[in-house]
């Protein structure tokens, strides 16, 4: 706990808690349909110095601003999936500092935006200047089958911003999740991991819309689409799905698949597709999977 206190003592926000609160409330009062009282409540939490908003303010951004910069107006769709609190539980790195500046989740996916800053003379991305992904390893401690990945948003030899995600075949709502980032002794060489790590802990939650059609369960959120079925194959992880919205726009996602076969030959199957640009789940009217159309509305 003392380490966490020292961590927050070293933060020098660009905005005071009161200024940050006013910024968040002003965003919440904008005439956009998905903002709610829950989002306004984040502002009060920000003033308590225990939220992603305060951490983000250290780099001159707020938690919603980070997603806005990444996704533009589509970030509005994440309003009910933004995680409000996170706690740094370990920080003993030597080559770089990590900072969680934004995070979102739903029932089957976690999305984290992390800023990486080089220190003690280290330069990020020795082999690919600015690509900090070569300098550290990652792990989401969820203990549920699924896949993950990481992409570079921007970076140079001194600092970088990365997007890290993890999918899960089971519902992770309410589960405690720990994201660990650890330094490599030699870039891109897993056998040379060091014990220098940074860890942040948070609880996953976020809104999704659930359906059951022809014995197939479907969960739709701004950042993923999940299918669950018993003794019925829904689709292939190698083929994309088509998401049809009220505006006749189409979003294509790529997915992952898990299957559990029982002793009697029966099986359960899950498909999880990540969505790169947040969508409005309420606008989705149908999903097509390998020629099969599931009408949601």
C-alpha positions as CSV (number, residue, x, y, z in Angstrom):
1,X,0.0,0.0,0.0
2,X,2.9,2.3,0.8
3,X,4.2,1.7,-2.7
4,X,0.9,2.7,-4.2
5,X,0.8,5.9,-2.0
6,X,4.3,6.8,-3.3
7,X,3.1,6.2,-6.8
8,X,0.2,8.7,-6.5
9,X,2.4,11.2,-4.7
10,X,4.7,11.4,-7.7
11,X,1.8,12.2,-10.1
12,X,1.6,15.9,-11.1
13,X,-1.8,16.2,-12.8
14,X,-2.2,19.0,-15.4
15,X,-5.6,19.6,-13.9
16,X,-6.7,19.8,-10.3
17,X,-9.4,17.3,-9.1
18,X,-12.0,20.1,-9.3
19,X,-11.0,21.0,-12.9
20,X,-11.0,17.4,-13.9
21,X,-14.5,17.0,-12.4
22,X,-15.8,20.0,-14.3
23,X,-14.3,18.6,-17.6
24,X,-15.9,15.2,-17.1
25,X,-19.3,16.7,-16.1
26,X,-19.2,19.0,-19.1
27,X,-18.7,16.0,-21.3
28,X,-21.5,14.1,-19.6
29,X,-23.9,17.0,-20.3
30,X,-23.2,16.9,-24.0
31,X,-26.4,16.0,-25.9
32,X,-25.4,12.5,-26.9
33,X,-27.8,9.7,-26.2
34,X,-25.5,7.2,-24.4
35,X,-24.2,9.4,-21.6
36,X,-25.8,8.6,-18.3
37,X,-25.7,9.3,-14.6
38,X,-23.1,6.5,-14.3
39,X,-20.7,8.5,-16.4
40,X,-21.3,11.6,-14.3
41,X,-20.5,9.5,-11.3
42,X,-17.0,8.9,-12.6
43,X,-16.2,12.6,-12.0
44,X,-16.8,12.2,-8.3
45,X,-14.6,9.2,-8.2
46,X,-11.9,11.1,-10.1
47,X,-11.8,13.6,-7.2
48,X,-11.1,10.8,-4.8
49,X,-7.8,10.2,-6.6
50,X,-8.4,6.5,-7.2
51,X,-9.6,6.4,-10.8
52,X,-8.2,6.0,-14.3
53,X,-9.1,9.6,-14.9
54,X,-6.6,11.0,-12.4
55,X,-3.9,8.7,-13.7
56,X,-4.6,9.8,-17.2
57,X,-4.5,13.5,-16.2
58,X,-0.8,13.1,-15.4
59,X,-0.2,13.0,-19.1
60,X,-2.7,15.7,-19.8
61,X,-5.6,13.5,-20.8
62,X,-8.7,12.2,-19.2
63,X,-10.0,8.6,-19.5
64,X,-12.7,9.5,-22.0
65,X,-10.3,11.8,-23.9
66,X,-8.0,8.8,-24.6
67,X,-10.7,6.8,-26.2
68,X,-11.9,9.9,-28.1
69,X,-8.5,10.4,-29.6
70,X,-8.4,6.8,-30.6
71,X,-11.9,6.3,-31.9
72,X,-13.3,9.8,-32.5
73,X,-17.1,10.0,-32.1
74,X,-17.3,6.2,-31.9
75,X,-15.8,6.4,-28.4
76,X,-19.3,7.5,-27.2
77,X,-20.3,3.9,-27.6
78,X,-18.0,3.0,-24.8
79,X,-19.7,5.1,-22.2
80,X,-21.1,2.1,-20.3
81,X,-18.0,0.0,-20.6
82,X,-15.3,2.3,-19.3
83,X,-13.7,0.9,-16.2
84,X,-13.7,3.5,-13.4
85,X,-11.1,2.3,-11.0
86,X,-7.7,0.5,-11.1
87,X,-5.0,0.0,-8.5
88,X,-1.2,-0.3,-9.2
89,X,-0.1,-3.2,-7.1
90,X,3.5,-3.5,-8.2
91,X,6.0,-1.2,-9.8
92,X,9.7,-2.1,-9.7
93,X,10.7,-1.6,-13.4
94,X,14.2,-0.2,-14.3
95,X,14.0,0.5,-18.1
96,X,10.6,2.0,-18.5
97,X,7.5,3.3,-16.7
98,X,4.0,2.1,-17.4
99,X,0.7,3.9,-16.9
100,X,-2.8,2.7,-17.5
101,X,-4.5,5.7,-19.1
102,X,-7.8,4.0,-20.1
103,X,-9.6,0.7,-19.9
104,X,-12.9,-0.8,-21.0
105,X,-14.5,-4.2,-20.7
106,X,-17.6,-6.3,-21.5
107,X,-18.6,-9.9,-20.6
108,X,-15.9,-11.4,-22.8
109,X,-13.2,-8.9,-23.5
110,X,-10.9,-6.5,-21.7
111,X,-9.2,-3.5,-23.5
112,X,-6.4,-1.5,-21.9
113,X,-4.5,1.6,-23.1
114,X,-1.1,1.9,-21.6
115,X,1.5,4.6,-21.9
116,X,5.2,3.5,-21.8
117,X,8.0,5.9,-21.0
118,X,11.7,5.0,-21.3
119,X,13.9,5.9,-18.3
120,X,17.5,5.5,-17.1
121,X,18.9,6.0,-20.5
122,X,16.9,3.2,-22.2
123,X,15.5,3.7,-25.7
124,X,12.2,2.1,-26.7
125,X,12.1,-0.2,-29.7
126,X,15.8,-1.0,-30.2
127,X,15.0,-3.0,-33.4
128,X,12.1,-0.9,-34.5
129,X,12.4,2.6,-33.1
130,X,9.3,3.5,-31.0
131,X,7.7,0.1,-31.1
132,X,7.8,-0.6,-27.4
133,X,6.1,-4.0,-27.9
134,X,9.5,-5.5,-28.4
135,X,10.7,-4.4,-24.9
136,X,8.2,-6.1,-22.6
137,X,6.0,-9.1,-22.1
138,X,2.4,-9.0,-21.1
139,X,-0.1,-11.2,-19.2
140,X,-3.7,-10.9,-18.3
141,X,-4.4,-13.0,-15.2
142,X,-8.0,-14.2,-15.9
143,X,-7.6,-18.0,-15.8
144,X,-10.2,-18.5,-18.6
145,X,-9.5,-19.7,-22.1
146,X,-9.2,-17.0,-24.7
147,X,-6.7,-15.0,-26.7
148,X,-5.0,-11.7,-26.6
149,X,-3.0,-9.2,-28.5
150,X,-1.3,-5.9,-28.5
151,X,-1.0,-3.1,-31.1
152,X,1.1,0.1,-31.2
153,X,-0.9,3.3,-31.3
154,X,2.1,5.7,-31.6
155,X,5.6,6.0,-30.3
156,X,9.2,7.1,-30.5
157,X,12.4,6.1,-28.7
158,X,11.3,8.0,-25.5
159,X,7.6,7.1,-25.2
160,X,4.8,5.1,-26.7
161,X,1.1,4.3,-26.3
162,X,0.0,0.7,-26.8
163,X,-3.4,-1.0,-26.9
164,X,-3.6,-4.4,-25.1
165,X,-6.6,-6.8,-25.1
166,X,-7.7,-10.2,-23.9
167,X,-10.8,-12.2,-24.8
168,X,-12.5,-14.8,-22.6
169,X,-14.8,-17.7,-23.5
170,X,-16.7,-17.3,-20.2
171,X,-18.4,-14.3,-18.6
172,X,-15.8,-12.3,-16.7
173,X,-18.2,-9.8,-15.2
174,X,-17.2,-9.0,-11.7
175,X,-13.9,-10.9,-11.9
176,X,-10.7,-9.4,-10.6
177,X,-8.1,-9.0,-13.3
178,X,-4.4,-8.3,-13.1
179,X,-2.5,-7.0,-16.0
180,X,1.2,-7.6,-15.7
181,X,3.9,-6.0,-18.0
182,X,7.4,-7.2,-17.5
183,X,10.7,-6.1,-18.9
184,X,12.8,-8.2,-21.3
185,X,16.5,-8.4,-20.7
186,X,16.9,-8.7,-24.5
187,X,14.1,-7.4,-26.7
188,X,11.8,-10.0,-28.3
189,X,13.5,-12.9,-26.5
190,X,11.0,-14.6,-24.1
191,X,13.7,-16.7,-22.5
192,X,15.3,-13.6,-21.2
193,X,12.5,-12.2,-19.1
194,X,13.5,-10.2,-16.0
195,X,11.7,-10.1,-12.7
196,X,11.1,-6.3,-13.1
197,X,7.4,-5.9,-13.4
198,X,4.5,-3.5,-13.3
199,X,1.0,-4.7,-12.3
200,X,-2.4,-3.1,-12.2
201,X,-5.5,-4.6,-10.8
202,X,-9.1,-3.9,-11.7
203,X,-12.6,-5.5,-11.8
204,X,-14.1,-6.3,-15.2
205,X,-17.6,-5.1,-15.9
206,X,-19.4,-3.5,-18.8
207,X,-22.8,-3.6,-20.6
208,X,-23.7,-6.1,-23.3
209,X,-27.0,-7.0,-25.0
210,X,-27.8,-10.7,-24.8
211,X,-30.0,-12.7,-27.2
212,X,-30.8,-16.4,-27.7
213,X,-31.8,-17.5,-31.2
214,X,-32.1,-21.1,-32.5
215,X,-30.4,-22.4,-29.3
216,X,-27.4,-20.0,-29.9
217,X,-26.6,-17.5,-27.3
218,X,-25.3,-14.1,-28.6
219,X,-23.8,-11.3,-26.6
220,X,-23.1,-7.9,-28.4
221,X,-21.1,-5.1,-26.9
222,X,-19.3,-2.1,-28.3
223,X,-16.0,-4.1,-28.4
224,X,-17.0,-7.7,-29.1
225,X,-19.5,-10.2,-30.3
226,X,-19.7,-13.6,-28.5
227,X,-21.6,-16.8,-29.5
228,X,-22.2,-19.7,-27.2
229,X,-23.8,-23.0,-28.3
230,X,-24.2,-26.7,-27.3
231,X,-23.9,-29.5,-29.8
232,X,-24.1,-26.9,-32.6
233,X,-21.2,-25.4,-34.6
234,X,-21.9,-21.7,-35.2
235,X,-18.9,-20.7,-37.3
236,X,-15.2,-20.7,-37.8
237,X,-12.7,-18.4,-36.2
238,X,-10.9,-18.1,-39.5
239,X,-13.9,-16.5,-41.2
240,X,-15.2,-13.0,-40.4
241,X,-18.7,-12.1,-39.4
242,X,-20.9,-9.4,-40.7
243,X,-22.5,-7.0,-38.3
244,X,-25.5,-5.2,-39.8
245,X,-26.7,-2.0,-38.1
246,X,-29.8,0.2,-38.5
247,X,-27.8,2.5,-40.8
248,X,-27.0,-0.4,-43.1
249,X,-23.3,-0.1,-42.2
250,X,-21.3,-3.3,-41.9
251,X,-18.4,-4.0,-39.6
252,X,-16.2,-7.0,-40.1
253,X,-14.6,-8.8,-37.1
254,X,-12.0,-11.6,-36.8
255,X,-12.4,-14.1,-34.0
256,X,-11.3,-17.0,-31.8
257,X,-12.9,-20.2,-31.0
258,X,-12.9,-22.7,-28.1
259,X,-14.6,-26.0,-27.8
260,X,-15.1,-28.4,-24.9
261,X,-16.0,-32.0,-25.7
262,X,-17.6,-34.2,-23.0
263,X,-17.2,-38.0,-22.5
264,X,-20.6,-38.7,-24.1
265,X,-19.6,-36.9,-27.3
266,X,-21.6,-33.7,-26.6
267,X,-19.8,-30.4,-26.7
268,X,-20.0,-26.8,-25.9
269,X,-18.6,-24.1,-28.3
270,X,-17.8,-20.5,-27.9
271,X,-16.8,-17.9,-30.6
272,X,-15.5,-14.5,-29.6
273,X,-15.0,-11.7,-32.2
274,X,-13.2,-8.5,-31.2
275,X,-14.4,-5.2,-32.7
276,X,-11.7,-2.7,-33.5
277,X,-13.9,0.4,-33.7
278,X,-16.5,0.6,-31.0
279,X,-20.1,0.1,-32.2
280,X,-23.5,0.9,-30.6
281,X,-24.9,-2.5,-29.6
282,X,-28.5,-1.0,-29.7
283,X,-28.1,-0.3,-33.4
284,X,-27.2,-3.9,-34.4
285,X,-30.2,-5.5,-36.1
286,X,-28.6,-8.7,-37.4
287,X,-25.4,-10.7,-37.6
288,X,-24.4,-13.0,-40.4
289,X,-22.0,-16.0,-39.7
290,X,-21.0,-18.3,-42.5
291,X,-24.2,-17.7,-44.5
292,X,-26.5,-17.9,-41.4
293,X,-28.3,-14.8,-40.4
294,X,-29.3,-14.1,-36.9
295,X,-31.9,-11.4,-36.7
296,X,-31.7,-9.6,-33.4
297,X,-34.5,-7.2,-34.0
